[in-house]
Amino acid sequence: MDAFFAAVEQLDHPAYRGKPVIVGGLGPRGVVSTASYEARAYGVGSAMPMAKARKLCPDGIYLPPRFHRYQEVSTQVRTILHAYTPLTEAGSLDEFFFDLSGSERAFGPVEDIIGEIKHLVQETTSLTCSVGLAPNRFLAKLASELAKPDGLMIVRPEQVEKVLDPLPVRMIWGVGKVTEKRLCTLGLANIRELRQAPLELLVREFGAIGRTLYHLARGEDDSPVRPSREAKSISREVTFPQDINDVTEIEGILSQLAWEVAAELRRENLLGKTVRIKVRFPDFQTITRQVRLDIATDSSNLIKSCALDLLRRRVSLENRGIRLLGVGVGRLCEAQVRQLPLFEEEEAVLDRTLDRLSTRYGEGIVHWGDKRES
């Protein structure tokens, strides 16, 4: 979907159409989730600190996300895809992979199928999408990116090298600013140069990631489309455009992610018995830390406290920035029985109050603070 969150806001609020719309956390530590194409003309992009976005686009329309509304539209899109293939995987609310192998017998050539899907999405949601058709997931996603906005691109097997070779290496999955800089230092600025690099060199310089880069530069990706199943966990994560080193800022973002996960649990009437955090460092080292609870919970305060405790006690941030941060809750069960709170239901009442405010005014309008903040 094209600029999905912002496009939904422009759809629901005609006065926003044609204007720069930025959706994300509105607090001092907020991050941009989605920027409309009008806002992108000012240099605003996803994962950018909201403070920087406001400097680049002071006259933009800044809105908190309304995930319940985005979920409604996302479900409409998935329903359309399921009519053509059961092999549909949601990458996120605004991104889907779908495998059309075998669908031709029932619906005709795949080129016609994706044209129909694109038309139905726009007719049903009044929003545009960009579609990529290719032999595998990596190439299909790349094609959809190259087709944006509102485009359709087909990459046939014999066209793979022609499409990939002139592209900068940052177009490859997992290549961020740090990896791109290291590749350029090695004289590998575009995918053609990367494709011609020896496997031994890439493995020596990047370890296991080097082997992945070697195959992706050749358009090789054997990962299957995995049909979405019942959620085993609920999580939120954010990738930063620049590494974050300030521990106070990191903890503030972690707290907000924990609150969003807890709110999603309550919306889905679920409880979880494990809390985990995910931290990715600039060198792409990724670690997870997890704690198991005696009693399943959907408490914002408890999930936040567990996440912060895991970060403070089991992750060393000394002299290290981070590029990705996430919070998740697993071992889910239906919220049929809850443990009674120690002090009446003050915490539960507060959680429900925050949920109602978020439903009415959008997520991020109010959230848990830190006792140390003034």
N, C-alpha and C positions, 0 to 999 in steps of 0.2 A: 504494500500500500504506500502511496506517495505522501510523505510528510504527515503520517497518519493522525497523530493526536491533534496537531494544528489544523489539519484538514477537517476533522470532525468538528472542532470548535468553529471554524468558518462556515461549515454546513449548518450548524445549529444556531449560529448568530450571524445573520446576513450582513450586519454592520461591520464585521471583521473581514469580510471578503476583499481581497486586493490589498490588504494591509499586512504589515509584518506582525505575525503572531508567534509568541514564544511560550511553550508549555514546559513547566518544571517546578522545582522547589523555589518558593519565593523568599525564603529566609536568607540571611547573610551567607549561609553555607550551601545554598541551593545550587543545583546543577540543571542545565537545560536537558529536557527529555527529547523534545522535538521542536524544530523551528520551521515555519512555513517557508516556501521558496522566496517570498518577499523579504523575509528576515535573513535568509541565507545570502541575499545580495549585499547585506551589510557585513558579512563575515561571521554571522552567528551560526553555530553548529551544535549538534547533540553532544552531550557530555562536557560541554563548556561550562565553567563556573558562571552562575547567573550574574554575578557582579560584573564580570567582563562583558557579558552579553548586553547589559544595560549601558555600558560605556560605548559599545559599538553601535547600539541601536536604541538611543534614549527615547525615541518616540514610539517604540514597539508596544504591542499589547501583551502584557505578561499575565499568564493564567496558571493556576494550579491544575494538575491533571484530574480528570474525572474517569477513573478506571472502570467504573461500572458501565458508563456509556460506551467507552472504547470496547469493552468486552461484548456488548450487545452487537456492535457492528462486526467485530471479529467473528462472532458466532454465525452471522449472516454469510460471511465469506466462506467459512468452513463448510457450511451447509451446501453451498454451491459446488465446492470442490468434491464433496462426498458423493454428489450425484454422478460424477464422472469416474471416480476411483476411490476405493477404500484405503488406498495407500497414501494417506495424507498426514503430514507431520507439522505441527505448529512450532515454528522456531521462536515465535513471540506473538504478541497480540496482532502485530501487523505484518508478519512474514510466515509464509507457508511453503513447504516443499511437498510436491505431489508427483507420484510415479505413474505415468500413463502407459507403461508397458502392459499390453493386453487390452487396453481400452479401445484400440482402433477397430476391433471386430464389432463392437457395439455402437461406436459413435463416429467412425470414420477416421480420416487422417489426423494425426496429432496436431498438425498445423491448424486445421480447422477447429479442433477441440479448444486449443488455447485462445483462439480468436473468440469463440463462443463464451468461454469463461470470462475473458476480459470484458466483453460486452455485458454479460449478466451481472458482474460485480458492479459496474458503473450504473446499470439500470436499477439494481436492487438497493444500493447504498448511496447513490448519487456522488460517489467518490471515484477517483482514478487509481489505477494500479499499474505497475510495470512488471512485465512477465519475461522470464528467460527460459528457453527450451534448449536443453543440451544433454549430452550422454551421462552426466553425473551431477551431484549436488553442487560441488564447487563451481563448475562451469555454468550451471543454471543460475546460481546466485550472482555470479559475476556478470552474466548476460543481463540479468534484471537490473543490476546497478548501472550498467552501461546504457540501458534503455531509458533510464529515468529522465524526466517524469513522463508518465502516461505513454510508455513505449512498449514494444514487443521485439525481442531479439532472438533469433535462432542460431545456435552454433552447432554445425554438423561436424562429425568426426574429422573429416578432411580439412576443416577450417580452423581447428584448434590452435595450431602454431601461429597461423596468420593473425588470429584474434589476440592471442596472449603476448606474442613477442614484443610489440611496441609499448606495452603497458608498463608503468612504473611498478617496482616490486611491492609497494604499499598496497596494491590491489589484491595481493594474495592474502588469504585467511591467516590471521595471527601475526601479520607483520605490522607492528606499530612503529612509532617514531624511533625508538631505540634500535630495534632490529633493522629498520630501513637505513639508519645512519651507519650501522656496522657493515651492512651489505654494500652501501655506496663506497665506504672506505676500501672495501675489497675490489672495487671496480665493477660491482654488480648492481647497476642502477635500474635496469629494466629487466623484464622477465626473460627476454632472449639471452641476455648475458648470464642470468642466473641458471637458465636451462643448460648452458654450455659449461658451467662450472663443474669440476669433478666432485663426485659424491664424497670422497675422502676429505676434501677441503671443507665442505659444508658441515660434515659431522665433526671435524676437528674444531671448527669455529663455534658451532651452535649446538653440538650434542645431538640428542634425539630430534630436536626441532629441525636440524639440518637435513635429516632424511626426509622429513615431511615437506620441506621446501623443495627438495630435489624432485619429488613426485608431483607436487602441485604445479611447479614450473613447466611440467610436461602435460598438464591437464589431467593427471591421473588422480582419481579419488574413488575408492571402492566402498565408502561408507553408504549404507542403505538408508532409504527413507523408512523411518520407524513410526508406524501409526501411533498416535497419541493414546495412551492408556490412562486409567484412573490415576490421579496424582498421588504419588507416594510422599511428596514433600512440597512445601511452598517456600519460595525463596525470592529475594530481591538482590540485585547486585548492580554496581555502577563501575564503568571503566572511565578513568580520568584522562583528559587530553594531555595533561602534564602531570608528572609524578608529584604526589603530595607527601610532604615531609613533616608537616606540623601535626603533632600527636593530638592536640586539642581539636583540630579540624577533623582528623581521622575519626576520633571518638564521637564527634557530633554527627558525622555522616552515618556511622555505624548505628547510632541510636535511632536516627530517622529511618534507616532501613529496617531495623528491628520493629519499630512501630508499624510500618507498612505491612510487614509480614503478619504481625499479630492482628491487624485490622482485616487482612485477607482471610485469616483463619476464622474470625468471627463472622465475616460475610458468608463464608462457605459452611458455617456451623460445624467446624472441625476443631479438634484439640491435637496437640503434638507432644511427644515425650522426649524428643532430642532437639537440642539447639546447636547449630554449627555456624562457624564463620569461615569465610574464604578470603585469602589474601594473596594477591599476585604482585611480585616485586618487578622492578624494571628489567631484570634479566630473564623474565618470564617464569622464574621459579614460583610455583603455586603451592600453597599449603592450606590445609583445612584443619580445623580444630573443633571438637565436638564434646558435648556433655549430655549425659542421659539424666532425665528427671524421674523422680519417683512417681509423680502424679502428672498426667497429661494436662496441658494448659493452653490458654489463648491470651494470657495476661501480657499486656504491653510491657509493664514494668518488669515482670519476671524475665521475659525473653530479652529485653534490653539489658538487664543486669547480667544475665548469663553471657550474652555476647560480649559485653565490655570486660567481664571477668576473664573470658577466654583470650581476648586480645591482650589484656594487661599481664596476665600470668603465663601465657603459653605461646606468645609471639614476640620475637625480638625485633623491635623497630629501630634499634640504635644505629644511627648513621645510614639508614636505609629509607628510601622513599617507597611508595606503593603506587601501582598503576590500576589495580582493581580491588574492590572491596565488596563483600557479599555477606548476607545473613540468610540462614535457612532453618526451617523447622521440619522435622521428619517424624516417622512412626505415627502417622495420623490416624485418628479415629473420630467417629461422629461424636458431637458434643451432647451426649444424652445425660451425662452426670458430670458435675463439676465439684471439685473440692471447695468446701466453704472457706471464705477468707477469714483471716484471724480477727480483723477489726471490721465486723459487720460486712457491708458490701461497698465500702467507699471506693475501692479500686475498680471493682466491676462497674459501678455506676459511672465513674469517670471515663472508663473505656467506652461505655455505650454512648456517653455524651459526646465524646470525641468522634465516634463513628457517625452519629447523627449529623454533626457539624460538617464532617467530610462529605457525607452523602449529599447534603444540601448545597454546600459551597465549594466542594472540590477538595481532593487530598492535598495536604500540605498547608491548608489554611490555618491549622492549629495542631500542635503536636507536643509531646512530652519535652520538658526542658531539663536542664541540669542544675542541681542544687548549687553548683559552684558558679553558675552564671549569675551576673548581676543585672 
